[in-house]
């Protein structure tokens, strides 16, 4: 029986400048926004020169998340998505902060890559501005990174994430709010250098309309309208007027710009420098600004998971095809995995865990993609591709989990490899991997014929396989492989028995 969709869903974006939360009601597949929260935490400003997030910034962020947590703490886990972006990608002590942050929210936090951030931003914009057959460029200037995406309707075709944002550029060139013509020119030159390798890819000739999203471009748009420097979104002419005004000031406190939030003032010049470099390098004349952004993209991505349109499943199929996997063999592996999972009872930690079952199935589909590189050590090649690829829909933690299972699906079984996975995967992943290992052993002959109706039971660290009649006696290769498998699992504290 299908699971009933939640009544409300929520998305939280732990950005490098601001934290955002959106809460929506969900009725018959339709979303209605019922609450929004935003706090300017300025997380990127707390990174020191060694990329450690300082104590004061962490404290400020956790106080904000306590407030957010009060709103969504009791939401079912499957109804909330929380992601961290550029600063949490780069912070060396991110894991320590995330443990405290997850307690404040009572929900797991996932770090997403810059390319995944770009995909989600595009989804948020696409659902906000409506469908069009024209190619469009979407630009999002965040606190620590800037995303550029070209797409049509709800499908992005080109995506890039550059390591420059309004907070990082402002801290670098306008420290303590100090302004000068020379500093502004240096900030633009820095942005030019970041954009140069992608200038051709995102140039105006490749799209028909430019759309901006998120706070920086929305603030620039408001200022240009209020000053009368533009009456149709953001224009190159308007940006030139704004820059001329900024260059006349020696401190951000002198800017005196209407409709500019005072909290945004310290990071505004860095955002303007990136915007100007973007317009200049990509030959943009005019840009409209969308209400949709990353958080809206997260909500729609979550909706896909709720209604069984998970982009991750499509990504897995694309990856399997790209690396020419043996689809028939992968299907046999998945069939065997599902057959074993259906036999579990409440004594096993994987019992009725749909998310774990989904990852096991994906592992079954992708475990051999490394064959396309080399047969020798293919499991290591497979794991490398999965951990380091840009996989739409997958978070960094998702990819590490999947890569760890696949890396461990043959030969020696190291329990310590799973210790660094976040809870609960550090405890579940060893069992998930054992399922994949057993399926691969039982399907080693790669033949179409069905396996006998064997039984599997797991009690704590004991795995028991029972085969009918003399099947095992008449299958000496499988018998030998199971003996070898028992030897592999024994040092990790698992006991494999079969008869």
C-alpha positions in Angstrom: 0.0 0.0 0.0 1.5 3.4 -1.0 2.6 5.6 1.9 0.3 8.6 2.5 2.1 11.9 1.5 2.8 14.3 4.3 0.5 17.3 4.9 3.4 19.7 5.0 7.0 19.8 3.6 9.9 22.0 4.4 13.3 22.9 2.9 16.2 24.6 4.6 19.1 26.1 2.8 22.2 26.8 4.9 23.8 29.3 2.6 27.1 31.1 3.0 25.4 34.4 3.6 21.8 33.6 4.7 19.9 30.7 6.1 16.5 30.2 4.5 13.6 28.0 5.3 10.3 27.5 3.4 7.3 25.5 4.7 4.6 24.4 2.3 1.3 22.6 2.7 0.8 19.7 0.3 -2.7 18.8 -0.9 -3.3 16.5 -3.9 0.2 17.1 -5.1 -0.2 20.9 -5.0 2.1 23.1 -3.0 1.1 26.3 -1.1 3.7 28.3 0.8 2.6 28.8 4.4 5.8 30.0 6.1 9.2 31.5 5.2 12.1 32.3 7.5 15.3 34.0 6.6 18.3 35.0 8.8 21.5 36.6 7.6 24.1 34.4 9.4 27.0 35.2 7.1 28.6 31.8 7.5 31.4 32.5 5.0 32.7 35.4 7.1 33.5 32.9 9.8 36.1 30.9 7.7 39.7 31.7 8.8 42.7 31.5 6.4 42.9 27.7 7.0 39.2 27.1 6.3 38.1 26.5 9.8 34.7 27.9 10.9 35.2 30.0 14.0 33.3 29.5 17.2 31.4 32.8 17.2 30.0 32.1 13.7 29.0 28.6 14.7 27.3 29.9 17.7 25.4 32.5 15.7 24.4 29.8 13.2 23.2 27.4 15.9 21.0 30.0 17.5 19.3 30.6 14.2 18.9 26.8 13.6 17.3 26.5 17.1 14.6 28.9 15.9 14.2 27.1 12.6 14.1 23.8 14.5 11.2 24.9 16.6 9.1 25.2 13.4 10.0 21.8 11.8 11.4 19.7 14.6 8.4 17.4 14.7 8.0 17.0 10.9 8.4 13.4 9.6 11.9 12.8 8.3 10.8 12.2 4.7 9.0 15.7 4.6 12.1 17.8 5.2 15.3 18.5 3.2 18.2 20.4 4.6 21.3 21.2 2.6 24.6 23.1 3.2 26.4 24.8 0.4 29.7 26.5 -0.4 31.0 27.3 3.1 30.1 23.9 4.5 31.7 22.3 1.5 34.9 24.0 2.3 35.1 24.2 6.1 37.5 21.6 7.5 35.6 21.3 10.7 32.2 21.1 9.0 31.4 17.7 10.4 31.7 18.9 14.0 29.4 21.8 13.3 26.9 19.6 11.4 26.5 17.3 14.4 25.4 20.2 16.6 23.3 21.7 13.8 21.4 18.4 13.2 20.5 18.3 16.9 19.2 21.9 16.7 17.0 21.0 13.7 16.2 17.4 14.6 16.8 16.6 10.9 19.9 15.4 8.9 21.9 18.0 7.0 23.3 17.1 3.6 26.2 18.9 1.9 25.6 19.3 -1.9 28.2 19.9 -4.6 28.3 23.2 -6.5 26.9 21.4 -9.6 24.0 19.9 -7.6 23.4 23.4 -6.1 23.2 24.8 -9.6 20.7 22.0 -10.7 18.5 22.8 -7.7 18.6 26.5 -8.2 17.5 26.0 -11.8 14.6 23.9 -10.7 13.5 26.6 -8.2 13.7 29.3 -10.9 12.0 27.1 -13.6 9.0 26.4 -11.3 8.8 30.1 -10.4 8.9 31.7 -13.8 6.9 29.1 -15.7 7.5 27.1 -18.8 9.1 28.5 -22.0 10.6 26.9 -25.1 13.4 29.4 -25.1 16.9 28.7 -23.7 17.6 30.7 -20.6 20.6 31.6 -18.5 20.1 31.5 -14.7 22.6 33.2 -12.5 22.7 32.9 -8.7 25.3 35.0 -6.7 25.5 33.4 -3.3 27.7 34.1 -0.3 30.5 31.8 -1.2 29.8 30.7 -4.7 28.1 31.8 -7.9 26.2 29.4 -10.1 25.6 29.7 -13.9 23.0 27.4 -15.6 21.6 27.2 -19.1 18.4 25.3 -19.6 15.1 25.0 -21.3 11.8 24.5 -19.4 12.6 22.4 -16.3 15.8 20.8 -17.7 19.3 22.3 -17.2 21.8 21.5 -19.9 25.0 23.3 -18.8 25.9 23.9 -15.1 28.9 25.5 -13.4 29.6 26.7 -9.9 32.4 29.2 -9.3 34.1 29.8 -6.0 33.3 33.4 -5.6 30.4 35.0 -3.7 29.3 38.3 -2.2 30.7 37.4 1.2 34.1 36.0 0.1 34.7 38.8 -2.5 33.6 41.5 0.0 35.9 40.1 2.7 38.8 39.9 0.3 38.6 43.3 -1.3 36.4 45.5 1.0 37.5 44.4 4.5 35.8 46.3 7.3 33.6 47.9 4.7 36.4 50.0 3.2 35.8 51.1 -0.4 38.0 52.6 -3.1 38.1 52.7 -6.9 41.2 50.6 -6.9 39.7 47.9 -4.7 36.6 47.7 -6.8 38.6 47.4 -10.0 40.6 44.5 -8.4 37.3 42.8 -7.3 36.0 43.0 -10.9 39.3 41.7 -12.3 39.2 38.8 -9.8 35.6 37.9 -11.0 36.8 38.2 -14.6 39.5 35.7 -14.0 37.1 33.2 -12.4 34.7 33.6 -15.4 37.2 33.5 -18.2 37.3 29.7 -18.7 33.5 29.6 -18.9 32.9 32.8 -21.0 32.4 31.0 -24.2 30.1 28.3 -22.7 27.7 30.8 -21.1 27.9 33.6 -23.6 24.8 35.4 -24.8 24.7 33.6 -28.1 23.7 30.4 -26.3 20.5 31.6 -24.7 17.6 34.0 -25.2 16.8 35.3 -21.7 18.8 35.9 -18.5 17.3 35.4 -15.1 18.8 36.1 -11.7 17.9 34.5 -8.4 18.6 34.9 -4.7 19.4 37.9 -2.5 22.3 39.7 -4.2 20.7 40.1 -7.6 17.3 40.8 -6.0 18.9 43.6 -3.9 20.6 45.1 -6.9 17.3 45.0 -8.8 15.5 46.9 -6.0 18.3 49.5 -5.8 18.3 50.2 -9.5 14.6 50.6 -9.7 14.5 52.9 -6.6 17.3 55.1 -8.0 15.7 55.2 -11.4 18.8 53.7 -13.0 16.8 50.9 -14.6 13.1 50.3 -15.0 13.2 46.8 -16.5 15.1 44.4 -14.3 18.9 44.7 -14.0 20.6 46.3 -17.0 24.2 47.0 -17.9 23.5 50.7 -17.9 22.0 50.5 -14.5 25.0 48.5 -13.1 27.4 51.2 -14.5 25.5 53.9 -12.7 25.6 51.9 -9.5 29.3 51.2 -9.7 30.1 54.9 -10.4 28.2 55.7 -7.2 30.0 53.0 -5.2 33.4 54.3 -6.4 32.7 57.7 -5.0 32.4 56.3 -1.4 35.1 55.3 1.0 33.0 53.1 3.3 29.8 51.1 2.8 28.1 53.3 5.4 28.2 56.2 2.9 26.4 54.3 0.1 22.9 55.5 1.2 21.1 53.3 -1.3 17.3 53.1 -1.1 15.6 49.8 -0.6 18.9 48.1 0.4 18.7 46.0 3.6 21.2 47.3 6.1 22.2 43.7 7.0 23.2 43.2 3.3 25.3 46.4 3.2 28.7 44.8 4.2 28.5 42.2 1.4 26.8 44.3 -1.2 29.9 45.7 -3.0 31.3 42.2 -3.6 28.0 41.1 -5.1 27.9 44.1 -7.4 31.4 43.4 -8.6 30.5 39.8 -9.5 27.3 40.9 -11.2 29.1 43.5 -13.3 31.8 41.0 -14.4 29.1 38.5 -15.3 27.2 41.1 -17.4 30.5 42.2 -19.1 31.9 38.7 -19.8 28.7 37.1 -20.9 27.4 40.1 -22.9 24.2 40.4 -20.9 22.2 43.5 -21.5 19.2 42.9 -19.3 18.3 40.4 -16.6 15.0 39.7 -14.9 14.9 38.5 -11.3 13.0 35.4 -10.1 11.4 34.7 -6.7 12.5 31.1 -7.0 15.9 29.9 -5.8 17.6 26.9 -4.1 15.0 26.4 -1.4 12.2 26.2 -3.9 14.3 23.8 -6.0 14.7 21.6 -2.9 10.9 21.6 -2.3 10.2 20.4 -5.8 13.0 17.8 -5.6 11.5 16.5 -2.4 8.1 16.4 -4.1 9.6 14.1 -6.7 10.8 11.7 -4.0 7.4 11.7 -2.3 5.6 10.8 -5.6 8.2 8.3 -6.8 9.9 10.6 -9.4 13.3 10.5 -7.6 15.8 12.2 -9.9 18.5 9.9 -8.3 16.9 6.8 -9.9 17.2 8.5 -13.3 20.8 9.4 -12.6 21.6 5.8 -11.7 20.2 4.6 -15.0 22.1 7.2 -17.0 25.3 6.3 -15.2 24.8 2.6 -15.8 24.2 3.2 -19.5 27.2 5.6 -19.8 29.6 3.0 -18.4 28.1 0.1 -20.5 27.1 -2.1 -17.6 25.6 -5.6 -18.2 22.0 -4.6 -17.7 20.7 -8.2 -17.6 23.3 -9.2 -14.9 22.5 -6.0 -12.9 18.8 -6.9 -13.0 19.6 -10.4 -11.8 21.6 -8.9 -8.9 18.8 -6.5 -8.0 16.2 -9.4 -8.1 18.4 -11.4 -5.7 18.9 -8.4 -3.4 15.1 -7.8 -3.2 14.5 -11.5 -2.7 16.8 -11.5 0.4 15.5 -8.1 1.7 11.9 -9.4 1.6 12.8 -12.2 4.0 14.1 -10.0 6.8 12.3 -9.8 10.1 12.4 -7.2 12.9 15.6 -8.8 14.3 17.6 -7.2 11.5 18.5 -3.5 11.5 17.5 -3.3 7.8 14.0 -4.5 8.4 11.4 -2.3 6.6 14.1 0.4 5.9 13.0 1.7 2.5 15.9 4.2 2.2 18.5 1.5 2.9 16.7 -0.8 0.4 16.9 1.9 -2.3 20.6 2.4 -1.8 21.2 -1.4 -1.9 19.4 -1.5 -5.2 21.3 1.4 -6.7 24.6 -0.3 -5.6 23.4 -3.5 -7.4 22.9 -1.5 -10.5 26.2 0.4 -10.4 28.7 -2.0 -8.8 30.3 -2.9 -12.1 30.6 0.5 -13.8 34.3 0.3 -13.1 34.6 -2.5 -15.7 34.6 0.3 -18.3 37.9 1.5 -17.0 39.6 -1.9 -16.2 38.5 -5.3 -15.0 41.3 -5.5 -12.5 40.2 -3.7 -9.3 37.0 -2.7 -11.0 35.2 -2.2 -7.6 37.7 0.6 -6.8 37.1 2.3 -10.1 33.4 2.0 -9.6 33.6 3.6 -6.2 35.9 6.4 -7.4 33.4 7.3 -10.2 30.5 7.4 -7.8 32.3 9.4 -5.1 33.7 12.0 -7.4 31.1 12.3 -10.2 28.4 15.0 -10.5 25.4 12.9 -9.8 22.1 14.8 -10.1 20.0 14.5 -7.0 22.7 12.9 -4.8 24.3 14.8 -1.9 28.0 14.4 -1.0 27.0 12.0 1.8 24.8 10.0 -0.5 27.7 9.5 -2.9 30.1 8.5 -0.2 27.7 6.0 1.2 27.1 4.4 -2.2 30.8 4.5 -3.0 31.7 2.8 0.3 29.2 0.0 -0.3 30.5 -0.6 -3.8 34.2 -0.3 -2.8 33.6 -3.0 -0.2 31.5 -5.5 -2.2 34.4 -7.9 -3.0 37.6 -9.2 -1.5 38.6 -8.1 2.0 35.9 -6.6 4.2 37.1 -3.8 6.4 34.7 -2.7 9.2 36.7 0.5 9.8 35.8 1.7 6.3 32.3 2.3 7.5 33.1 4.1 10.7 33.4 7.6 9.2 29.9 7.4 7.6 27.3 9.5 9.4 24.7 7.9 11.7 22.8 5.7 11.0 24.8 4.5 8.0 27.9 3.7 10.0 25.9 0.8 11.5 23.6 0.0 8.5 26.1 0.1 5.7 28.1 -3.0 6.7 24.9 -5.1 6.5 23.9 -3.4 3.2 27.3 -4.3 1.8 27.0 -7.9 2.9 23.8 -8.2 1.0 25.5 -7.0 -2.1 28.4 -9.3 -1.6 26.2 -12.3 -1.2 24.1 -11.4 -4.3 27.3 -11.2 -6.3 28.6 -14.5 -5.1 25.3 -16.3 -5.8 25.1 -14.8 -9.3 28.7 -15.3 -10.2 27.9 -17.6 -13.1 25.9 -14.7 -14.8 23.4 -17.2 -16.1 19.7 -16.6 -16.7 18.4 -19.6 -14.7 16.8 -18.9 -11.4 18.4 -19.6 -8.0 16.6 -22.1 -5.7 14.3 -20.7 -3.1 16.9 -20.3 -0.4 16.4 -18.7 3.0 18.4 -16.0 4.7 18.2 -14.9 8.3 20.3 -12.2 10.2 20.5 -12.1 13.9 22.9 -9.5 15.2 26.2 -10.3 13.4 25.2 -13.8 12.4 24.1 -14.4 8.8 22.5 -17.8 8.0 21.8 -19.1 4.5 19.8 -22.3 3.9 19.5 -23.9 0.5 17.1 -26.7 -0.5 18.0 -30.3 -1.0 21.5 -31.0 -2.4 21.7 -27.7 -4.3 24.8 -26.5 -2.5 26.5 -29.9 -2.8 25.8 -29.8 -6.6 27.2 -26.2 -6.8 30.8 -26.6 -5.8 31.9 -23.2 -7.1 29.2 -21.4 -5.1 30.1 -23.5 -2.0 33.8 -22.6 -2.4 32.9 -18.9 -2.8 30.7 -18.9 0.3 33.6 -20.5 2.3 35.9 -17.7 1.1 33.2 -15.1 1.9 32.9 -16.4 5.5 36.7 -16.0 5.8 36.5 -12.4 4.5 33.7 -11.5 7.0 35.1 -13.2 10.0 37.8 -10.6 10.9 35.1 -7.9 10.9 33.1 -9.8 13.5 30.5 -11.4 11.2 29.7 -15.1 11.1 28.4 -16.5 7.8 26.8 -19.9 8.0 25.3 -21.9 5.2 23.9 -25.4 4.6 
